[in-house]
Amino acid sequence: MKYIHIIALSAVAAVSLVGCNNENPALYTQENKSNDLRGVTVATYMESTSTRTTAEYETTKLAFYWTRGDKVWLHDIGETPEFVQNSGDNIDNQLNASGKDKVRNAGFYFPTPLNKASYPVRYTGYPTPAVDKVTIKAAQNQAKPNKGEHIKTDGDCGVGSFTRGADGNYSFYLKHCASYLTFTPFFSKGFAPSVRLTQIKVSADQAIAGTYDIEDSGLDLDSRPLAEPSNRNITLTLNGGGNDGFTIPAVSTPETNAGIMVVAPGEYTNFTIEYTLYDQETKVRGTVITKLGHVILKEGRNKRLSPDLDVRYYASDQYYMWDAQPGEHYWKGASKQPYLNGKYGDSYAKVGADPRWYNTVAHPGKASRLATNNLNANELMWLAYYGVPHWDSSMWTIMGHLYAGGMWLRNLDVIATTQKTTRERMKAVSPKGIDFTAYAQYDNFGAFVYTNNNIIPHRPRPTNGYFFLPTTGFYNNGRLYHISSRGYIWSSTPRAQSSSKVAQGYNFYISRYEVHTGYGDRWNGIYQHVTR
């Protein structure tokens, strides 16, 4: 039996970036697509701009390569058998010789005499492809950044033609039929290496995964399955997912974390992307959701998505002792600061001569430096009584790490309106009828202490008229406490010194199950939050 050897050389595919309706220019880049799908013969070295079957993102395009086990179908119309799969190739020999895991050029062998001017050819996936079906998987897995070996098992496919040239040799033509998404998210404020992108989930109103018919002309999109939960989303798991994944750079860097997903071509509505993040040190997991709305994904094209991840950010230099000098934050001059509960750092202020030291003004004086415009003790109590606290377990970041949790509280203007009072009255007297800016509390511990346990377990809808207080914890003698469990506010009011002779200030804190007014030692480092 005659064996025909057909070679595909320089198996690199430049699949350009195309946009959709109503694009967000911050999320996409676009380029024009070349439709020049040239092939090669056994005698002529020619580039093929659209071949198989693993992919890497290179500057502005996906580059495709041949890998071990690739198979193609030759359609011998009118003959028996009608479809013939190649019986061999030269990929293994090239890989063994080069020591690499992919090659740009490949030769395929067929146990069939070829004498027609052309033959349709199909590529339908790996490892056990069907000649007339392609399955775009709802669960895809990528082991390494910017290494798309998985796409051949997840729905990558193509059609084309073997065409006989004047010298009797056949040229290999092939074009992509699936669509591709390349994700290169980043966080411009910077994450620690422990923060990983574990998976990316894409969903839409229509079926984006499932089994499709494939013909010589390409995917039959009329065979799209009816939309149901199992095919309306695709999840790409990165580096095993779970508590691992790809790192997240400060600028878009495909070599660091490019994830490549195979998607069915089509027009989609309510197109949504969910990026799942996990911090291996703080053990916090969260999701960043991007809603793109209406999206068109075209056959054989790649769309790159490079969002600056929308994670609520807090600067690390805003922890202060009570009413310290502006700019003289708790860890100023330190090379690093503790970011895990219970961890200690030594480079904090220990004596009054240190410019980071708290204000020593006595009650009934008041703050005159950083805390001048903070809420006073009376206002904090109004906030605790009537702030209508809503707990929000969403993710936020500080010091390059992920944390979670915080409370939405009504701002004081809204409270004044709902309680039929004025801001001036709220400054002058607390809901208890006591003016704590003038009242010398001394050893009367309970006078200012109040706890509200009436917590609504979700964020307000809408959030207009509320501010968010994250659980940034506090530092005491250089050690971090309660981050991801409590959030604090310093008041502008110092507390009258008790018999313990410890300098204290009035404060306010929130946790998952309460809001609380009380007081704390002035040398504690509390985050300077904006509450107005």
TISE-373706 format. One record per residue (C-alpha): residue number from 1; x, y, z. Coordinates in nm, 2 decimals. Each point is the difference from the previous one (the first is absolute). Layout:
<rokols>
(NUM (X Y Z))
...
</rokols>
This chain:
<rokols>
(1 (0.00 0.00 0.00))
(2 (0.13 0.34 -0.09))
(3 (0.08 0.24 0.29))
(4 (-0.05 0.37 -0.06))
(5 (0.22 0.23 0.20))
(6 (-0.15 0.35 0.05))
(7 (0.21 0.26 0.19))
(8 (-0.13 0.30 0.19))
(9 (0.29 0.24 0.07))
(10 (0.03 0.30 0.23))
(11 (-0.31 -0.09 0.18))
(12 (-0.07 0.35 0.15))
(13 (-0.33 0.16 0.00))
(14 (-0.04 0.38 0.03))
(15 (-0.35 0.03 0.13))
(16 (-0.07 0.37 0.05))
(17 (-0.19 0.18 0.27))
(18 (-0.35 0.12 -0.08))
(19 (-0.24 0.19 0.21))
(20 (-0.37 -0.02 0.08))
(21 (-0.28 0.25 0.00))
(22 (0.02 0.25 0.29))
(23 (0.37 -0.09 0.07))
(24 (0.17 0.14 0.30))
(25 (0.34 0.12 -0.14))
(26 (0.16 -0.06 0.34))
(27 (-0.06 -0.37 -0.04))
(28 (0.08 -0.07 -0.36))
(29 (0.26 0.04 -0.27))
(30 (-0.09 -0.04 -0.37))
(31 (0.17 -0.09 -0.32))
(32 (-0.08 -0.09 -0.35))
(33 (-0.02 -0.36 -0.11))
(34 (0.18 -0.15 -0.30))
(35 (-0.20 -0.25 -0.20))
(36 (0.31 -0.12 -0.19))
(37 (0.00 -0.37 0.09))
(38 (0.29 -0.13 -0.19))
(39 (0.12 -0.36 0.01))
(40 (0.31 -0.20 -0.11))
(41 (0.08 -0.30 -0.22))
(42 (0.27 -0.26 0.03))
(43 (0.22 0.20 -0.23))
(44 (-0.08 0.36 0.10))
(45 (0.07 0.17 0.33))
(46 (-0.29 0.23 0.06))
(47 (-0.15 0.14 0.33))
(48 (-0.33 -0.11 0.12))
(49 (-0.16 0.28 0.20))
(50 (-0.28 -0.21 0.16))
(51 (0.10 -0.34 0.12))
(52 (-0.01 -0.20 0.32))
(53 (-0.02 -0.08 0.29))
(54 (0.14 0.15 0.32))
(55 (0.01 0.38 0.04))
(56 (0.21 0.28 0.16))
(57 (-0.07 0.37 0.00))
(58 (0.27 0.19 -0.18))
(59 (-0.02 0.38 0.02))
(60 (-0.32 0.05 -0.20))
(61 (-0.11 -0.35 -0.11))
(62 (-0.04 -0.36 0.09))
(63 (0.28 -0.22 -0.15))
(64 (-0.10 -0.36 -0.06))
(65 (0.23 -0.30 0.00))
(66 (-0.02 -0.38 -0.08))
(67 (0.03 -0.23 0.30))
(68 (0.02 -0.38 0.06))
(69 (-0.31 -0.19 -0.10))
(70 (-0.15 0.25 -0.24))
(71 (-0.23 -0.16 -0.26))
(72 (-0.19 0.13 -0.31))
(73 (-0.28 -0.15 -0.21))
(74 (0.02 -0.01 -0.38))
(75 (-0.35 0.00 -0.17))
(76 (0.02 -0.23 -0.30))
(77 (-0.35 0.09 -0.14))
(78 (-0.18 -0.29 -0.17))
(79 (0.25 -0.26 0.11))
(80 (0.00 -0.27 0.26))
(81 (0.10 0.08 0.27))
(82 (-0.10 0.35 -0.06))
(83 (0.21 0.14 0.29))
(84 (0.36 -0.10 0.06))
(85 (0.21 0.10 0.30))
(86 (0.37 0.04 -0.04))
(87 (0.19 -0.32 0.10))
(88 (0.32 0.17 0.10))
(89 (0.19 0.33 0.02))
(90 (0.35 0.13 0.06))
(91 (-0.08 0.19 0.31))
(92 (0.15 -0.25 0.25))
(93 (0.33 -0.01 -0.20))
(94 (0.02 0.38 0.01))
(95 (-0.08 0.01 0.37))
(96 (0.26 -0.26 0.09))
(97 (0.26 0.17 -0.21))
(98 (-0.06 0.35 0.14))
(99 (-0.09 -0.09 0.36))
(100 (-0.29 0.24 -0.02))
(101 (-0.37 -0.06 0.06))
(102 (-0.13 0.16 -0.32))
(103 (0.10 0.06 -0.36))
(104 (-0.09 0.25 -0.26))
(105 (0.00 -0.24 -0.29))
(106 (-0.15 -0.35 -0.04))
(107 (-0.04 -0.27 -0.26))
(108 (-0.30 -0.23 -0.02))
(109 (-0.02 -0.35 -0.16))
(110 (-0.32 -0.15 -0.16))
(111 (-0.05 -0.37 -0.10))
(112 (-0.21 0.12 -0.30))
(113 (0.10 0.07 -0.36))
(114 (-0.08 0.36 -0.08))
(115 (-0.08 0.09 -0.36))
(116 (-0.26 0.28 0.03))
(117 (0.07 0.37 -0.05))
(118 (-0.10 0.07 0.37))
(119 (-0.13 -0.16 0.31))
(120 (-0.18 0.16 0.29))
(121 (0.18 -0.05 0.33))
(122 (-0.13 0.03 0.36))
(123 (0.17 0.03 0.34))
(124 (-0.25 -0.09 0.27))
(125 (0.20 -0.02 0.32))
(126 (0.19 -0.25 0.22))
(127 (0.04 -0.27 0.12))
(128 (-0.30 -0.19 -0.16))
(129 (-0.15 0.24 -0.25))
(130 (-0.32 -0.07 -0.19))
(131 (0.00 0.10 -0.36))
(132 (-0.33 0.19 0.01))
(133 (-0.02 0.13 0.36))
(134 (0.20 0.25 0.21))
(135 (-0.05 0.04 0.38))
(136 (0.09 0.33 0.15))
(137 (0.04 -0.09 0.36))
(138 (-0.16 0.19 0.29))
(139 (0.29 -0.10 0.23))
(140 (0.35 0.09 -0.15))
(141 (0.33 -0.03 0.18))
(142 (0.33 0.19 -0.07))
(143 (0.32 -0.11 0.18))
(144 (0.24 0.28 -0.08))
(145 (-0.03 0.37 -0.09))
(146 (-0.03 0.07 -0.37))
(147 (0.02 -0.37 -0.08))
(148 (-0.31 -0.11 -0.18))
(149 (0.07 -0.37 -0.04))
(150 (-0.35 -0.06 0.14))
(151 (-0.19 0.15 -0.29))
(152 (0.02 -0.31 -0.22))
(153 (-0.19 -0.19 0.27))
(154 (-0.25 0.28 0.07))
(155 (-0.15 0.07 -0.34))
(156 (0.26 0.14 -0.23))
(157 (-0.09 -0.09 -0.36))
(158 (0.05 0.09 -0.36))
(159 (-0.07 -0.07 -0.36))
(160 (0.18 0.04 -0.32))
(161 (0.13 -0.16 -0.32))
(162 (0.28 -0.21 -0.14))
(163 (0.05 0.14 -0.35))
(164 (0.22 -0.15 -0.26))
(165 (0.25 0.23 -0.16))
(166 (0.16 0.00 -0.35))
(167 (0.28 -0.23 0.13))
(168 (-0.26 -0.26 0.12))
(169 (0.06 0.07 0.36))
(170 (-0.28 0.10 0.24))
(171 (-0.02 0.33 0.19))
(172 (-0.15 0.00 0.35))
(173 (-0.27 0.27 0.07))
(174 (-0.16 0.03 0.34))
(175 (-0.20 0.27 0.18))
(176 (-0.12 0.03 0.36))
(177 (-0.37 -0.06 0.07))
(178 (-0.02 0.07 0.38))
(179 (0.04 0.34 0.17))
(180 (0.26 0.07 0.26))
(181 (0.03 0.22 0.30))
(182 (0.34 0.10 0.14))
(183 (-0.01 0.14 0.36))
(184 (0.28 0.20 0.13))
(185 (-0.14 0.18 0.31))
(186 (0.22 0.21 0.22))
(187 (-0.02 0.22 0.32))
(188 (0.18 0.33 -0.04))
(189 (0.03 0.06 0.38))
(190 (0.20 -0.32 0.02))
(191 (-0.07 -0.34 0.16))
(192 (0.24 -0.22 0.20))
(193 (0.11 -0.32 -0.17))
(194 (-0.23 -0.19 0.24))
(195 (-0.31 0.14 -0.18))
(196 (-0.10 -0.24 -0.27))
(197 (-0.25 0.00 -0.29))
(198 (-0.15 -0.34 0.05))
(199 (-0.27 -0.01 -0.27))
(200 (-0.19 0.20 -0.26))
(201 (-0.37 -0.06 -0.06))
(202 (-0.19 0.14 -0.30))
(203 (-0.38 -0.02 -0.03))
(204 (-0.27 0.13 -0.23))
(205 (-0.37 -0.04 -0.07))
(206 (0.08 -0.23 -0.29))
(207 (0.19 -0.33 -0.03))
(208 (0.37 0.07 -0.02))
(209 (0.11 -0.36 0.05))
(210 (-0.14 -0.34 -0.10))
(211 (0.02 -0.23 -0.31))
(212 (-0.03 0.15 -0.35))
(213 (-0.02 -0.15 -0.35))
(214 (0.30 0.06 -0.22))
(215 (-0.01 -0.01 -0.38))
(216 (0.26 0.07 -0.27))
(217 (-0.10 0.36 0.02))
(218 (0.05 0.03 0.37))
(219 (-0.21 -0.01 0.32))
(220 (-0.37 -0.02 -0.06))
(221 (-0.12 0.26 0.25))
(222 (-0.36 -0.09 -0.07))
(223 (0.08 -0.32 0.19))
(224 (0.07 0.21 0.32))
(225 (-0.16 -0.18 0.29))
(226 (-0.29 0.15 0.19))
(227 (0.13 0.22 0.28))
(228 (0.00 -0.16 0.34))
(229 (0.21 0.04 0.32))
(230 (0.26 -0.26 -0.12))
(231 (0.08 0.18 -0.33))
(232 (-0.05 0.37 0.09))
(233 (0.33 0.03 0.16))
(234 (0.37 -0.11 -0.04))
(235 (0.24 -0.02 0.29))
(236 (0.38 0.02 -0.07))
(237 (0.19 -0.14 0.30))
(238 (0.36 0.12 0.03))
(239 (0.29 -0.20 0.13))
(240 (-0.23 -0.24 0.17))
(241 (-0.22 0.27 0.16))
(242 (-0.11 -0.04 0.36))
(243 (0.26 0.18 0.20))
(244 (0.24 0.04 -0.29))
(245 (0.00 0.17 -0.33))
(246 (0.19 0.27 -0.19))
(247 (0.15 0.30 0.16))
(248 (-0.14 0.35 -0.09))
(249 (0.24 0.26 -0.13))
(250 (-0.03 0.38 0.04))
(251 (-0.01 0.04 -0.38))
(252 (-0.15 -0.22 -0.27))
(253 (0.26 -0.27 -0.05))
(254 (-0.10 -0.31 -0.21))
(255 (0.31 -0.20 0.10))
(256 (-0.11 0.03 0.37))
(257 (-0.36 -0.10 -0.01))
(258 (-0.16 -0.02 -0.34))
(259 (-0.29 -0.24 0.00))
(260 (-0.14 -0.13 -0.33))
(261 (-0.36 -0.12 -0.03))
(262 (-0.18 -0.16 -0.29))
(263 (-0.36 0.13 -0.05))
(264 (-0.26 -0.06 -0.26))
(265 (-0.04 0.28 -0.25))
(266 (-0.32 0.20 0.02))
(267 (-0.18 0.31 0.12))
(268 (-0.06 0.01 0.38))
(269 (-0.19 0.20 0.25))
(270 (0.07 0.05 0.37))
(271 (0.36 -0.11 -0.07))
(272 (0.16 -0.01 0.34))
(273 (0.36 -0.09 0.12))
(274 (0.08 -0.10 0.35))
(275 (0.37 0.00 0.12))
(276 (0.05 -0.20 0.31))
(277 (0.30 0.10 0.22))
(278 (0.15 -0.17 0.30))
(279 (0.27 0.12 0.24))
(280 (0.21 -0.29 0.12))
(281 (0.12 0.19 0.31))
(282 (-0.32 0.17 0.13))
(283 (-0.22 -0.29 -0.13))
(284 (-0.25 0.24 -0.15))
(285 (-0.19 -0.09 -0.32))
(286 (-0.21 0.24 -0.20))
(287 (-0.14 0.07 -0.34))
(288 (0.03 0.30 -0.23))
(289 (-0.29 0.02 -0.25))
(290 (0.01 0.18 -0.33))
(291 (-0.33 0.04 -0.19))
(292 (0.05 0.07 -0.38))
(293 (-0.36 -0.03 -0.11))
(294 (-0.03 -0.06 -0.37))
(295 (0.30 -0.18 -0.16))
(296 (0.06 -0.14 -0.35))
(297 (0.27 -0.28 -0.03))
(298 (0.10 -0.08 -0.35))
(299 (0.12 -0.33 -0.14))
(300 (0.38 -0.03 0.00))
(301 (0.05 0.31 0.20))
(302 (0.16 0.08 0.33))
(303 (-0.11 0.27 0.25))
(304 (0.25 0.11 0.26))
(305 (-0.15 0.13 0.33))
(306 (0.24 0.19 0.22))
(307 (-0.19 0.16 0.29))
(308 (0.16 0.18 0.29))
(309 (-0.18 -0.21 0.26))
(310 (-0.26 0.20 0.19))
(311 (0.10 -0.09 0.36))
(312 (-0.07 0.27 0.27))
(313 (0.34 0.13 0.10))
(314 (0.13 0.16 0.32))
(315 (0.34 0.15 0.03))
(316 (0.22 -0.15 0.27))
(317 (0.13 0.33 0.14))
(318 (-0.32 0.11 0.17))
(319 (0.03 -0.16 0.34))
(320 (0.05 0.27 0.26))
(321 (0.02 0.04 0.38))
(322 (-0.27 0.22 0.13))
(323 (0.02 0.35 -0.16))
(324 (0.36 -0.04 -0.11))
(325 (0.16 0.25 -0.23))
(326 (-0.12 -0.03 -0.36))
(327 (0.24 -0.22 -0.20))
(328 (0.15 -0.15 0.32))
(329 (-0.17 -0.33 -0.04))
(330 (0.06 -0.30 0.22))
(331 (0.25 -0.18 -0.22))
(332 (0.17 0.31 -0.16))
(333 (0.37 -0.08 -0.06))
(334 (-0.05 -0.38 0.05))
(335 (0.11 -0.23 -0.28))
(336 (-0.31 -0.21 0.05))
(337 (-0.30 -0.03 0.22))
(338 (-0.19 -0.31 0.13))
(339 (-0.29 -0.11 -0.22))
(340 (-0.11 -0.32 0.18))
(341 (-0.19 0.00 0.33))
(342 (0.24 -0.05 0.30))
(343 (0.31 0.09 -0.20))
(344 (0.24 0.25 0.15))
(345 (0.22 0.28 -0.13))
(346 (0.24 0.20 0.21))
(347 (0.02 0.33 -0.20))
(348 (-0.28 0.18 0.17))
(349 (0.00 0.31 0.23))
(350 (0.08 -0.09 0.36))
(351 (0.06 0.35 0.16))
(352 (-0.15 0.34 -0.01))
(353 (0.30 0.15 -0.18))
(354 (-0.08 -0.21 -0.31))
(355 (-0.19 0.22 -0.25))
(356 (-0.25 -0.29 -0.05))
(357 (-0.11 0.03 0.36))
(358 (-0.36 0.07 0.09))
(359 (-0.14 0.34 0.12))
(360 (0.02 0.02 0.38))
(361 (-0.27 0.27 0.03))
(362 (-0.22 -0.06 0.31))
(363 (-0.38 -0.01 0.01))
(364 (-0.20 0.22 -0.06))
(365 (0.24 0.11 -0.27))
(366 (-0.04 -0.14 -0.34))
(367 (0.21 -0.12 -0.30))
(368 (0.20 0.27 -0.18))
(369 (0.20 -0.20 -0.25))
(370 (-0.09 -0.30 -0.22))
(371 (-0.33 -0.08 0.19))
(372 (-0.13 0.36 0.00))
(373 (-0.27 -0.08 -0.25))
(374 (-0.08 -0.34 0.13))
(375 (-0.35 -0.06 0.15))
(376 (-0.01 0.09 0.36))
(377 (-0.11 -0.23 0.28))
(378 (-0.37 0.11 -0.02))
(379 (-0.01 -0.06 -0.38))
(380 (0.15 -0.34 0.04))
(381 (-0.29 -0.10 0.23))
(382 (-0.25 0.13 -0.25))
(383 (0.16 -0.21 -0.26))
(384 (-0.02 -0.31 0.22))
(385 (-0.36 0.06 0.09))
(386 (-0.14 0.10 -0.34))
(387 (0.25 -0.10 -0.26))
(388 (-0.21 -0.30 -0.12))
(389 (0.31 -0.22 -0.04))
(390 (0.02 -0.24 -0.30))
(391 (0.27 -0.26 0.01))
(392 (0.18 -0.06 -0.33))
(393 (0.24 -0.30 -0.03))
(394 (0.16 0.12 -0.33))
(395 (0.37 0.00 -0.06))
(396 (0.24 0.30 0.03))
(397 (0.37 0.05 0.01))
(398 (0.27 0.17 0.20))
(399 (0.38 -0.06 0.03))
(400 (-0.02 -0.21 -0.32))
(401 (-0.22 -0.26 0.16))
(402 (-0.37 -0.10 -0.01))
(403 (-0.24 0.04 0.29))
(404 (-0.37 -0.01 0.03))
(405 (-0.29 0.16 0.18))
(406 (-0.13 0.34 0.10))
(407 (-0.31 0.19 0.10))
(408 (-0.21 0.25 -0.19))
(409 (-0.12 0.28 0.23))
(410 (-0.23 0.29 -0.07))
(411 (0.18 0.33 -0.01))
(412 (-0.09 0.26 0.26))
(413 (-0.19 0.22 -0.24))
(414 (-0.24 -0.28 -0.07))
(415 (-0.02 -0.09 0.37))
(416 (-0.08 0.37 0.08))
(417 (-0.29 -0.01 -0.25))
(418 (-0.14 -0.33 0.11))
(419 (0.02 0.09 0.37))
(420 (-0.14 0.35 -0.06))
(421 (0.29 0.18 0.15))
(422 (0.30 0.20 -0.12))
(423 (0.36 -0.06 -0.04))
(424 (0.08 0.28 0.25))
(425 (-0.22 -0.18 0.26))
(426 (0.17 -0.33 -0.07))
(427 (0.34 0.16 0.07))
(428 (-0.12 0.16 0.31))
(429 (-0.17 -0.29 0.18))
(430 (-0.01 -0.38 -0.04))
(431 (-0.32 -0.21 -0.03))
(432 (0.03 -0.07 0.37))
(433 (-0.04 0.37 0.07))
(434 (0.36 0.03 0.12))
(435 (0.27 0.22 -0.16))
(436 (0.30 -0.22 0.01))
(437 (0.22 0.28 -0.13))
(438 (-0.05 0.17 0.33))
(439 (-0.10 -0.28 0.24))
(440 (0.30 -0.12 0.21))
(441 (-0.06 -0.37 -0.01))
(442 (0.30 -0.11 0.22))
(443 (-0.07 -0.35 0.14))
(444 (-0.36 -0.02 -0.12))
(445 (0.08 -0.27 -0.25))
(446 (-0.36 -0.06 -0.13))
(447 (-0.11 0.36 -0.08))
(448 (0.13 0.00 -0.35))
(449 (-0.01 -0.37 -0.07))
(450 (-0.28 -0.11 -0.23))
(451 (-0.05 -0.30 -0.23))
(452 (-0.24 -0.04 -0.29))
(453 (-0.05 -0.36 -0.11))
(454 (-0.27 0.08 -0.25))
(455 (0.21 -0.08 -0.31))
(456 (-0.15 -0.04 -0.35))
(457 (0.20 -0.28 -0.17))
(458 (0.04 0.15 -0.34))
(459 (0.11 0.33 -0.16))
(460 (-0.27 0.27 -0.03))
(461 (-0.17 0.04 -0.34))
(462 (0.08 0.26 -0.11))
(463 (0.30 0.11 0.20))
(464 (-0.08 0.38 -0.04))
(465 (0.01 0.17 0.33))
(466 (0.23 -0.26 0.16))
(467 (0.38 -0.03 0.04))
(468 (0.20 -0.33 0.03))
(469 (0.22 -0.07 0.30))
(470 (0.24 -0.30 -0.07))
(471 (0.13 -0.23 0.27))
(472 (0.35 0.14 -0.01))
(473 (0.07 -0.09 0.37))
(474 (0.26 0.19 0.21))
(475 (0.35 -0.01 0.12))
(476 (0.09 -0.02 0.37))
(477 (0.37 0.02 0.10))
(478 (0.10 -0.10 -0.35))
(479 (-0.23 -0.30 -0.02))
(480 (-0.30 -0.03 -0.25))
(481 (-0.34 -0.10 0.14))
(482 (-0.34 -0.06 -0.15))
(483 (0.07 0.06 -0.37))
(484 (-0.29 -0.16 -0.20))
(485 (-0.21 -0.01 0.32))
(486 (-0.03 0.36 0.14))
(487 (0.02 0.35 -0.14))
(488 (0.07 0.31 0.22))
(489 (-0.05 0.38 -0.01))
(490 (0.18 0.24 0.23))
(491 (-0.22 0.29 0.12))
(492 (0.13 0.35 0.04))
(493 (-0.08 -0.02 0.37))
(494 (0.26 -0.11 0.26))
(495 (-0.13 -0.19 0.30))
(496 (0.05 0.15 0.35))
(497 (0.28 -0.19 0.17))
(498 (-0.11 -0.28 0.23))
(499 (0.16 -0.13 0.32))
(500 (0.22 -0.22 -0.22))
(501 (0.17 0.31 -0.13))
(502 (0.00 -0.14 -0.36))
(503 (-0.07 0.26 -0.27))
(504 (-0.30 -0.10 -0.20))
(505 (-0.23 0.13 -0.28))
(506 (-0.35 -0.08 -0.09))
(507 (-0.05 -0.24 -0.29))
(508 (-0.25 -0.21 -0.19))
(509 (0.04 -0.34 -0.15))
(510 (-0.20 -0.24 -0.22))
(511 (0.01 -0.38 -0.04))
(512 (-0.22 -0.26 -0.17))
(513 (-0.26 0.00 0.28))
(514 (0.02 0.35 0.17))
(515 (0.09 0.36 -0.01))
(516 (0.15 0.14 0.32))
(517 (0.10 0.33 0.16))
(518 (0.28 -0.01 0.26))
(519 (0.35 0.12 0.04))
(520 (0.36 -0.11 -0.05))
(521 (0.35 0.08 0.09))
(522 (0.13 0.30 -0.20))
(523 (0.31 -0.19 -0.10))
(524 (-0.20 -0.24 -0.20))
(525 (0.04 0.03 -0.38))
(526 (-0.35 0.04 -0.15))
(527 (-0.07 0.05 -0.37))
(528 (-0.10 0.36 -0.09))
(529 (-0.32 -0.06 -0.19))
(530 (-0.22 0.25 -0.18))
(531 (-0.34 -0.01 0.17))
(532 (-0.17 0.31 -0.15))
</rokols>
